[in-house]
Amino acid sequence: MIFQGNKENFSISLNDAVLIRHSDAEPTFFAGTGQGESNLYRGNFKVLDRKVERFPLQLIGLDDQAEQTILTLKRPNASSAEATISFGKFSDEIHVRLLGGLDRFWLRLQNETGEHLWGGGEQFSHFNLAGRRFPMWVQEPGVGRDMTTRMTMIAEKDGQAGAHEAATYYPQPTFISSRHYALHIDSSAYSVLDFTSPMFHEIEVWDNDFKFELYTGDSLASLIKQLAKRFGHSGHIPEWVYNGAILGLKRGAERNFEILDQALKAGVQVSGMWSEDWCGLRQTSFGARLFWDWQWNEKRYPDLPQRIKDLRAKGIRFLVYNNPNLCSDGPLFQEAAEKGLLTKNPDGSLCTIDFGEFDCGFVDFTSEAGRQWYKDRIIKQSMLDMGISGWMADFGEYQPTDMQVASGEDGWKVHNKWPELWARVNAEAIAEAGLTDDILFFMRAGYTGSQKYCKLMWAGDQLVDFSRHDGLETAICAALSSGLIGNAVSHSDVGGYTTLYGNVRTEEVFMRWAEMNAFSPVMRTHESNRPDESFQFYQSERALKHFARMTRIYTTLTPYLKSLSAEAVETGLPIQRPLAMHYEHDRKTWTIHDQYMYGADLLVAPVHKSSVSKWRAYLPEDETWVHLWSGKMYEGGQTVQVDAPFEQIPVFYRKGSAWESLFLLLRTL
């Protein structure tokens, strides 16, 4: 970073980009105090800040040292220093320290006309962040996510679950600018990325000692690589995953195996059976919910250890479900409570909250004892010892801000850290069992640091439809945005998950979603929260035949997918990529959130509307693109319309691709 100027007027540049301009008349730095309030209802948060004060900071001291420049600042009329801001000359870090009880900080960065911004964690509605405001807070993202729709309004009235377009399971205070820099806030405190002003970007942090990390590069791709290196990567997904789809079935052992046999006879390529109900069920108004005590329910799944062995002999793995919470009416809760391993309320009682008509507690992952008990008692003994090969490591968003933990940390900071702690528990348990390369767990919640523990994200609970802010389209945006910050491998439930208020999955939704997931790193189905109301792939001959073909497409692409996985491990580049990553010179690619590059050679434009037989796709400049199914060639730099019947998702490959012979095999399946 380059500091230029004096105490009255200065600028700070990163390479050729001026990021900060400060003067007493137009200040860049602000500080203050506030009283945060978080209203929690079943994972849906309404976070308020009752600001006590906010004021601009004036520069009163400048110490230009060999390795850093230290600014000393105070509010107008204050008698002593109230903040220090250190700029590293070689580390590209800005270290902020607030004094005297201050706990709010705002930084304004210079904006440029036409600047685009990407990141913010896993975002479902908007790939380009410019012009919008994004709170960085781990939470349920809500149902519908659009208060102009009937679905969202009902969800908000019924369960405070309407939320907003920026709500996400996986926020991360990291963004990339089209000016070729990236910024990350190294803090787990509540923060806000506010890009609504045409004059500046304003970053808000509820912390008094933290760092801004800055990165520069010559391209979007180079910045993605740097961020991936910063946040880490947990390695390859297991080889067995490439053998086909993971079938999500939760109807008990007898019916599950009947459906599996039906799928296999129809030619469905299957790598795993995922039975989240292995632990038993309870009925709620939301639908059939699991019994949150992570042990084998022998009544619902008799002879499960032997069945798992029989499946593995056929090349099929068995997967289950867990999360970081324990239901208060289950034996594991009582065991953990007796050992003092659960978090507490401020009054010292055990912390439990309503997860939807049943209460659960939190194993305290800030303590070594809590982490080790969960690893040993649940993951190793209940799961790995039985031969289970993977699981959905769900939730991680519900921690109250007044929760008391063993580490003594402030609950406002622990809240966002929890997904990383949860990912760590799963990864360490697998590593301690010597099974890192063979076991697959997947998560929806995340925050800074999740990347180095969790090798597979999933997009959470989309509606079972084509809605703009909570349907199929959002799974694409989620993969693109999370991929920018080091999550190289992502996927979604084929057909979506949330069935509510009469909105049920149709055959069309399932088939279109299956087409998309055939061109993704992992294919996995889910029967939804209300399986008897939503369409299932085994309920029609047409859908079953279609799904079988999509799984053959997925497995045929395995050599290509493995090459992308290897590239992800080596470089950090995601498997599903924004078009701008490869075609940044073509500004039309900068805002596209509903298409993706599948590696460098395939462009995928999933159909995300109902009752259409043709579809439009934008093809980037300076390439000749070949429509996969017809062989017709198109010059880049234009939007084209192609036939898009079922089984022919709009896919194009680069003319001259070294993988052309493999791609052409897909036409014959």
C-alpha positions in Angstrom: 0.0 0.0 0.0 1.1 3.5 -0.8 0.3 6.4 1.6 0.5 9.9 0.1 -0.3 13.2 1.7 -0.3 14.7 5.2 -2.5 14.8 8.3 -5.0 17.1 6.7 -5.4 15.3 3.4 -4.2 11.9 2.3 -4.8 9.0 0.0 -4.0 5.3 0.2 -3.5 3.3 -3.0 -3.2 -0.4 -3.7 -1.2 -0.8 -7.0 -2.9 1.7 -9.3 -6.2 1.7 -7.4 -6.9 4.6 -5.0 -8.9 3.0 -2.2 -9.0 5.7 0.4 -9.2 9.5 0.2 -9.4 11.2 3.6 -9.7 14.8 4.7 -11.5 16.5 7.6 -14.1 17.8 5.2 -14.7 14.4 3.7 -13.6 11.8 6.2 -13.1 8.1 5.4 -13.1 6.7 8.9 -16.0 6.7 11.4 -16.4 5.2 14.9 -19.1 4.9 17.5 -21.0 2.7 19.9 -24.2 0.8 19.8 -26.3 -1.9 21.5 -26.9 -4.8 19.2 -30.2 -6.7 19.5 -30.8 -10.0 17.8 -34.3 -11.4 17.7 -34.1 -15.2 16.9 -37.0 -17.4 15.9 -36.1 -20.8 14.6 -32.9 -19.7 12.9 -34.4 -16.5 11.4 -32.7 -13.4 12.9 -33.8 -9.8 13.0 -30.6 -8.0 13.9 -31.0 -4.4 15.1 -28.4 -1.8 16.2 -29.5 0.8 18.6 -26.7 3.3 17.8 -25.7 5.4 20.7 -23.3 7.5 18.6 -21.4 7.7 15.3 -18.9 10.3 14.5 -16.1 11.0 11.9 -12.5 10.4 13.0 -9.9 13.2 12.6 -6.3 12.4 12.1 -4.1 13.8 14.9 -0.9 11.8 14.5 1.0 10.2 11.7 3.9 7.9 12.3 5.5 6.7 9.0 7.7 3.7 10.0 9.7 1.4 7.9 7.1 -1.4 7.7 3.9 0.4 8.4 2.2 3.8 8.7 0.3 4.3 12.0 -2.5 6.8 12.1 -3.8 8.2 15.4 -7.3 9.5 15.3 -10.1 11.0 17.5 -13.5 12.4 17.2 -13.9 16.2 16.9 -13.4 18.0 20.2 -12.1 14.8 22.0 -9.2 15.4 24.3 -7.3 12.2 23.5 -6.7 9.5 20.9 -9.6 7.1 20.3 -8.4 4.9 17.5 -5.2 3.7 15.8 -5.2 2.5 12.2 -2.1 0.8 10.9 -1.3 0.3 7.2 1.2 -2.4 6.3 3.7 -1.4 3.6 4.4 -5.0 2.7 1.5 -7.1 4.1 -1.4 -5.1 2.6 -3.3 -5.1 5.8 -5.2 -2.4 7.7 -5.3 -3.0 11.4 -8.0 -1.1 13.3 -7.9 -0.6 17.1 -10.7 1.3 18.9 -10.2 2.7 22.4 -12.3 3.9 25.2 -15.2 1.5 24.8 -15.9 2.2 21.1 -17.3 -0.9 19.3 -18.4 0.3 15.9 -16.2 1.2 12.9 -17.0 2.3 9.4 -14.6 2.5 6.5 -15.4 4.2 3.2 -13.6 3.0 0.1 -13.5 4.9 -3.2 -16.0 3.9 -5.9 -15.7 4.1 -9.6 -18.5 4.4 -12.2 -19.3 1.0 -13.7 -17.4 -0.9 -10.9 -18.7 -4.4 -10.3 -18.4 -6.3 -7.0 -18.6 -10.0 -6.3 -18.5 -12.2 -3.3 -20.1 -11.7 0.1 -20.1 -15.4 0.8 -22.7 -17.6 -0.7 -25.3 -15.3 -2.2 -28.5 -16.7 -3.7 -30.2 -13.8 -5.4 -27.4 -11.5 -6.7 -24.0 -12.3 -8.2 -23.1 -8.7 -8.7 -23.2 -6.9 -5.3 -23.1 -3.4 -6.6 -25.9 -1.2 -5.5 -27.0 -3.4 -2.6 -26.4 -3.9 1.1 -25.3 -7.2 2.6 -25.3 -8.0 6.3 -22.7 -10.6 7.2 -24.6 -12.8 9.6 -25.1 -16.6 9.5 -28.8 -17.4 9.5 -31.6 -19.2 7.8 -32.1 -17.4 4.5 -35.9 -17.6 4.7 -38.7 -19.0 2.5 -39.3 -17.3 -0.8 -36.9 -14.4 0.0 -39.2 -11.9 -1.8 -41.7 -9.9 0.2 -43.7 -9.1 -2.9 -44.7 -12.8 -3.3 -47.5 -14.6 -1.5 -45.1 -17.4 -0.4 -42.8 -15.1 1.4 -45.5 -13.0 3.0 -47.2 -16.2 4.4 -43.8 -17.5 5.7 -43.1 -14.2 7.4 -46.5 -14.1 9.1 -46.5 -17.8 10.0 -43.0 -18.3 11.3 -41.0 -15.0 10.8 -39.3 -16.8 7.9 -39.7 -14.4 5.1 -36.2 -13.0 5.3 -34.6 -10.9 2.5 -32.6 -11.3 -0.6 -29.2 -10.9 1.2 -29.9 -13.4 3.9 -27.7 -16.5 3.7 -26.5 -19.6 5.5 -22.9 -18.7 4.5 -22.0 -15.1 4.6 -18.4 -14.1 4.4 -17.1 -10.5 4.6 -15.0 -10.8 1.5 -15.5 -9.2 -1.9 -13.7 -8.8 -5.2 -13.8 -5.6 -7.3 -13.6 -5.3 -11.0 -10.8 -2.8 -10.2 -8.7 -5.9 -9.5 -8.5 -5.8 -5.8 -10.2 -7.9 -3.0 -11.0 -7.1 0.6 -11.6 -9.4 3.5 -12.6 -8.5 7.0 -10.7 -10.7 9.5 -13.3 -10.7 12.2 -16.3 -12.9 13.1 -18.2 -9.9 14.4 -21.4 -8.7 12.7 -20.5 -6.6 9.7 -22.1 -5.0 6.7 -21.0 -4.6 3.1 -22.9 -1.6 1.9 -22.5 -0.9 -1.8 -25.6 1.4 -2.2 -23.8 4.7 -2.5 -22.6 5.8 -6.0 -19.8 7.8 -4.2 -18.2 5.1 -2.0 -18.4 1.6 -0.5 -19.1 1.6 3.2 -17.9 -1.3 5.4 -19.3 -1.5 8.9 -17.8 -3.7 11.6 -19.0 -4.3 15.1 -15.6 -4.9 16.6 -12.8 -2.9 18.2 -9.7 -4.9 17.2 -9.6 -6.5 13.7 -7.9 -6.3 10.3 -8.9 -5.6 6.8 -6.9 -7.8 4.4 -6.3 -6.5 0.8 -5.3 -8.4 -2.3 -4.5 -7.3 -5.8 -4.2 -9.2 -9.1 -4.2 -8.7 -12.8 -7.5 -10.6 -13.3 -10.6 -12.0 -11.5 -9.1 -15.5 -11.8 -5.8 -14.4 -10.0 -7.8 -12.9 -7.1 -9.9 -16.1 -6.8 -6.7 -18.1 -6.6 -5.2 -15.8 -3.9 -8.4 -16.0 -1.8 -8.5 -19.8 -2.1 -4.9 -20.0 -0.9 -5.8 -17.7 2.0 -8.8 -19.7 3.2 -7.6 -23.2 2.4 -8.9 -26.2 0.6 -9.8 -29.6 2.1 -8.9 -31.8 -0.9 -10.6 -34.1 -3.4 -14.1 -35.6 -3.0 -13.9 -39.4 -2.6 -13.6 -41.5 -5.8 -16.8 -43.4 -5.1 -18.9 -40.2 -5.6 -18.2 -40.2 -9.3 -20.0 -43.5 -9.7 -23.4 -41.8 -10.0 -26.2 -40.1 -8.1 -26.6 -40.2 -4.3 -30.3 -41.1 -3.8 -31.9 -39.3 -0.9 -34.5 -41.7 0.5 -36.1 -41.4 3.9 -39.0 -43.9 4.0 -37.4 -46.6 6.2 -35.3 -49.5 5.2 -37.8 -51.7 3.5 -39.2 -49.0 1.2 -35.8 -47.4 0.5 -34.4 -50.6 -0.8 -37.4 -51.2 -3.0 -36.9 -47.7 -4.5 -33.2 -48.4 -4.9 -33.9 -51.6 -6.8 -36.4 -49.8 -9.0 -33.8 -47.2 -9.9 -31.0 -49.6 -10.6 -33.3 -51.7 -12.9 -34.2 -48.5 -14.8 -30.5 -47.8 -15.4 -29.9 -45.1 -12.8 -26.2 -44.9 -12.0 -26.0 -44.9 -8.2 -23.0 -44.1 -6.0 -24.8 -43.9 -2.7 -28.0 -44.1 -0.7 -28.6 -41.2 1.7 -31.1 -42.0 4.4 -31.3 -39.1 6.7 -34.1 -40.8 8.8 -31.6 -43.4 10.1 -32.1 -41.8 13.5 -35.9 -42.0 13.5 -38.6 -39.4 12.9 -40.9 -37.1 14.7 -44.0 -35.4 13.1 -44.3 -31.6 13.1 -46.5 -29.1 11.3 -43.5 -28.5 8.9 -43.6 -32.2 8.0 -41.7 -35.3 9.1 -38.6 -34.2 11.0 -35.7 -36.3 12.2 -35.2 -37.3 15.8 -32.2 -35.3 16.6 -30.3 -37.9 18.6 -27.5 -39.1 16.3 -27.8 -42.9 16.7 -29.0 -45.7 14.7 -32.8 -46.3 15.0 -33.0 -50.1 14.9 -36.7 -50.2 14.5 -36.8 -48.0 11.4 -33.6 -49.6 9.9 -33.2 -53.2 11.1 -30.0 -55.0 10.3 -28.5 -51.7 9.1 -24.8 -52.7 9.6 -25.2 -55.8 7.4 -27.2 -53.8 4.8 -24.4 -51.3 4.6 -21.9 -54.1 3.9 -24.2 -55.5 1.2 -24.5 -52.2 -0.5 -20.8 -51.6 -0.5 -20.3 -55.0 -2.1 -22.4 -53.6 -5.0 -20.4 -50.4 -5.2 -23.0 -48.3 -3.3 -22.2 -46.3 -0.2 -24.6 -45.5 2.7 -24.9 -41.9 4.0 -26.8 -40.4 6.9 -27.5 -37.1 8.6 -26.3 -35.2 11.6 -26.1 -31.6 12.9 -24.4 -29.9 15.9 -27.5 -30.0 18.1 -29.1 -32.6 20.3 -32.9 -32.8 21.1 -33.6 -32.4 24.8 -35.7 -35.6 24.9 -32.9 -37.8 23.6 -30.3 -39.8 25.5 -27.3 -38.1 23.9 -28.5 -34.7 25.3 -28.6 -36.1 28.8 -25.2 -37.7 28.4 -23.6 -34.5 27.2 -25.4 -32.5 29.9 -24.1 -34.8 32.6 -20.6 -34.3 31.3 -20.9 -30.5 31.2 -20.5 -30.3 27.4 -23.5 -28.1 26.5 -23.6 -24.4 26.1 -25.5 -22.3 28.7 -27.8 -19.3 29.1 -26.6 -16.2 30.9 -28.2 -17.5 34.1 -26.2 -20.7 34.0 -29.0 -23.0 32.8 -28.6 -25.2 29.7 -29.2 -23.3 26.5 -32.0 -24.8 24.5 -34.0 -23.3 21.7 -37.0 -24.2 19.6 -36.0 -25.8 16.3 -39.6 -26.3 15.1 -41.8 -27.8 17.8 -38.9 -29.5 19.6 -36.1 -28.1 21.8 -32.4 -28.7 21.3 -29.2 -27.9 23.0 -25.7 -27.1 21.6 -22.6 -29.2 22.1 -20.0 -26.6 23.1 -17.5 -26.7 20.2 -15.4 -23.9 21.7 -14.1 -26.5 24.2 -11.7 -29.3 23.4 -13.8 -31.6 25.6 -17.0 -30.8 23.7 -15.4 -31.3 20.3 -13.7 -34.5 21.2 -16.9 -36.0 22.8 -18.8 -35.3 19.6 -16.1 -36.7 17.4 -15.7 -39.9 19.5 -19.3 -40.5 20.7 -21.2 -39.6 17.6 -19.1 -39.5 14.4 -16.7 -42.4 15.2 -18.9 -44.7 17.3 -22.4 -44.1 16.0 -21.4 -43.5 12.3 -18.0 -44.5 11.1 -17.8 -47.7 13.1 -21.0 -48.9 11.4 -19.5 -48.3 7.9 -21.3 -45.1 7.1 -19.5 -43.3 4.2 -20.9 -39.8 4.6 -23.5 -37.4 5.9 -25.2 -34.1 5.6 -23.6 -32.0 8.3 -26.6 -29.7 8.6 -27.4 -26.5 10.4 -24.9 -24.3 12.3 -27.0 -21.1 12.1 -29.1 -21.0 15.3 -26.7 -19.9 18.0 -28.2 -17.2 20.2 -26.0 -14.1 20.8 -26.3 -14.4 24.6 -25.2 -18.0 24.6 -22.4 -18.7 27.1 -19.5 -20.9 25.9 -16.5 -22.5 27.6 -14.0 -20.2 25.8 -15.6 -17.1 27.4 -15.9 -15.5 24.0 -18.7 -12.9 23.3 -21.7 -14.6 21.8 -21.9 -12.0 19.0 -18.6 -13.2 17.7 -19.1 -16.9 18.4 -22.3 -16.9 16.3 -20.5 -16.5 13.0 -17.6 -18.7 14.0 -19.9 -21.7 14.7 -20.1 -23.1 11.1 -16.3 -23.2 10.9 -16.1 -25.0 14.3 -18.8 -27.4 13.1 -16.9 -28.2 9.9 -13.7 -28.7 11.9 -15.3 -31.3 14.2 -16.4 -33.3 11.2 -13.1 -33.1 9.3 -11.0 -33.9 12.4 -13.1 -36.9 13.3 -12.7 -38.3 9.8 -8.9 -37.6 9.9 -8.5 -39.2 13.3 -10.2 -42.3 11.9 -7.8 -42.3 8.9 -10.7 -41.9 6.4 -10.2 -38.4 5.0 -10.0 -39.6 1.4 -13.0 -42.0 1.7 -15.7 -40.1 3.7 -17.9 -37.3 2.3 -19.8 -34.8 4.5 -21.5 -31.7 3.1 -22.7 -28.5 4.7 -24.9 -25.5 4.1 -23.7 -23.1 6.8 -20.3 -21.5 6.6 -18.1 -18.6 7.4 -14.4 -17.7 7.1 -12.4 -20.8 7.6 -15.0 -23.4 6.6 -13.2 -23.9 3.3 -10.2 -25.7 4.8 -12.4 -28.3 6.5 -15.5 -28.8 4.3 -14.8 -30.1 0.8 -18.4 -30.0 -0.4 -21.0 -27.3 0.1 -24.7 -27.6 -0.7 -27.0 -24.7 -1.4 -29.5 -25.5 1.4 -33.3 -25.5 1.2 -34.5 -24.1 -2.0 -38.2 -24.0 -2.8 -39.3 -26.9 -5.1 -40.0 -24.5 -8.0 -38.6 -21.9 -10.4 -39.1 -18.8 -8.2 -36.5 -16.1 -8.8 -35.2 -15.7 -5.3 -35.6 -19.2 -3.8 -35.8 -21.7 -6.7 -33.5 -23.5 -9.1 -31.9 -20.3 -10.3 -30.6 -19.5 -6.9 -28.6 -22.7 -6.7 -26.5 -21.4 -9.7 -25.9 -18.1 -8.1 -24.9 -19.8 -4.8 -22.3 -22.0 -6.5 -20.8 -19.0 -8.4 -20.6 -16.7 -5.4 -19.3 -19.2 -2.9 -16.7 -20.4 -5.5 -15.1 -17.0 -5.5 -14.0 -17.4 -1.9 -12.5 -20.8 -1.9 -15.4 -23.2 -2.0 -14.5 -25.1 -5.2 -17.1 -27.8 -5.0 -20.8 -27.1 -4.6 -24.2 -28.8 -5.4 -27.9 -28.6 -4.6 -30.8 -30.9 -3.9 -32.2 -32.2 -7.2 -35.7 -30.8 -7.3 -35.3 -28.5 -4.3 -36.4 -29.1 -0.8 -39.0 -26.8 0.8 -42.6 -27.8 0.2 -45.0 -25.4 2.0 -48.4 -23.7 1.6 -49.4 -25.8 -1.4 -46.2 -25.2 -3.3 -45.2 -28.8 -4.3 -42.5 -30.2 -6.6 -43.7 -31.1 -10.1 -42.2 -33.6 -12.5 -41.0 -30.7 -14.7 -39.1 -29.1 -11.8 -37.4 -32.4 -10.9 -36.4 -33.1 -14.5 -35.0 -29.6 -15.2 -33.0 -29.7 -11.9 -31.6 -33.1 -12.7 -30.4 -31.8 -16.1 -28.5 -29.0 -14.3 -27.0 -31.3 -11.7 -25.7 -33.7 -14.3 -23.3 -30.9 -15.1 -22.2 -30.3 -11.5 -19.7 -31.9 -9.2 -22.2 -34.0 -7.2 -25.7 -35.4 -8.1 -27.9 -35.9 -5.1 -31.7 -36.1 -4.7 -33.9 -35.1 -1.8 -37.4 -36.2 -1.2 -38.2 -32.8 0.4 -39.7 -32.0 3.8 -43.0 -33.4 2.8 -42.2 -36.4 0.6 -45.8 -37.5 0.1 -46.8 -34.1 -1.4 -43.9 -33.6 -3.7 -43.1 -35.4 -6.9 -40.4 -38.1 -6.7 -38.3 -39.4 -9.6 -39.6 -43.0 -9.2 -43.3 -42.0 -9.6 -43.3 -41.8 -13.3 -41.7 -43.8 -16.1 -40.8 -40.6 -18.0 -39.0 -39.0 -15.0 -37.2 -42.3 -14.1 -35.9 -42.7 -17.7 -34.9 -39.1 -17.8 -33.1 -39.3 -14.5 -31.3 -42.4 -15.6 -30.0 -40.7 -18.6 -28.8 -37.7 -16.6 -26.8 -40.0 -14.3 -25.2 -41.5 -17.4 -24.2 -38.1 -18.6 -22.7 -37.3 -15.2 -20.7 -40.5 -15.0 -19.6 -40.2 -18.7 -18.2 -36.8 -17.8 -16.1 -38.2 -14.9 -12.7 -37.8 -16.6 -13.4 -34.2 -17.3 -14.8 -33.7 -13.7 -11.7 -35.3 -12.2 -9.5 -33.0 -14.1 -11.5 -30.0 -12.7 -11.3 -31.4 -9.2 -7.5 -31.7 -9.5 -7.3 -28.2 -10.8 -9.4 -27.0 -7.9 -7.1 -28.6 -5.4 -4.0 -27.3 -7.1 -5.2 -23.7 -7.8 -8.4 -23.1 -5.9 -10.4 -22.4 -9.0 -14.0 -23.6 -8.6 -15.5 -26.3 -10.7 -18.6 -24.2 -11.5 -17.3 -20.8 -12.6 -18.7 -17.4 -13.5 -18.4 -16.6 -17.1 -16.4 -13.5 -16.2 -13.6 -15.7 -14.7 -12.6 -16.8 -18.2 -14.0 -13.9 -20.2 -13.4 -10.8 -18.0 -12.7 -8.7 -21.1 -16.3 -9.2 -22.1 -18.2 -6.9 -19.7 -21.5 -8.5 -20.6 -20.4 -11.5 -18.6 -19.9 -9.5 -15.4 -23.6 -9.7 -14.2 -24.6 -13.2 -15.4 -25.8 -15.2 -12.5 -27.8 -18.0 -14.2 -25.2 -19.5 -16.5 -21.8 -21.0 -15.6 -18.7 -22.3 -17.0 -18.2 -25.9 -16.1 -14.5 -25.8 -16.1 -12.9 -23.8 -19.0 -14.5 -25.8 -21.8 -18.3 -26.2 -21.1 -20.8 -23.4 -20.8 -24.1 -24.4 -19.1 -27.3 -22.4 -19.2 -29.9 -24.3 -17.2 -33.6 -23.8 -18.0 -35.1 -22.2 -14.9 -38.6 -21.3 -16.2 -41.7 -23.4 -16.6 -43.3 -24.6 -19.8 -40.5 -23.6 -22.2 -39.0 -25.5 -25.1 -36.5 -22.9 -26.2 -33.9 -21.1 -24.1 -31.6 -18.1 -24.5 -27.9 -18.1 -23.6 -25.2 -15.6 -23.8 -22.0 -16.8 -25.4 -18.8 -14.8 -24.5 -16.7 -13.0 -27.1 -13.6 -14.3 -28.9 -14.7 -17.9 -29.1 -16.6 -20.2 -31.4 -19.1 -22.2 -29.4 -20.6 -25.5 -30.4 -24.1 -26.4 -29.3 -23.6 -29.8 -27.6 -26.7 -31.5 -28.9 -27.1 -30.2 -32.4 -23.5 -29.5 -33.3 -24.4 -26.0 -34.6 -21.6 -23.5 -34.2 -22.1 -19.9 -33.0 -19.7 -17.0 -32.8 -19.3 -15.5 -29.4 -20.4 -12.1 -28.3 -24.1 -12.7 -28.8 -27.2 -14.1 -27.1 -28.5 -17.1 -29.0 -31.7 -19.1 -28.7 -31.6 -22.9 -28.9 -34.1 -25.7 -28.6 -34.3 -26.9 -25.1 -36.6 -29.9 -24.8 -36.2 -32.2 -21.8 -32.8 -34.0 -21.8 -31.2 -31.2 -23.8 -30.2 -28.6 -21.3 -28.5 -25.7 -23.2 -24.8 -26.6 -23.1 -22.0 -25.4 -25.4 -18.4 -26.3 -25.7 -15.5 -24.3 -27.0 -14.6 -25.2 -30.5 -11.2 -27.0 -30.5 -11.5 -28.2 -26.9 -9.2 -31.1 -26.1 -12.3 -32.8 -24.5 -14.4 -32.6 -27.7 -14.5 -36.4 -28.2 -15.7 -37.0 -24.6 -18.4 -34.3 -25.0 -19.7 -35.9 -28.2 -20.2 -39.1 -26.4 -23.0 -37.4 -24.5 -25.2 -37.3 -27.6 -25.2 -41.1 -27.8 -26.4 -41.9 -24.3 
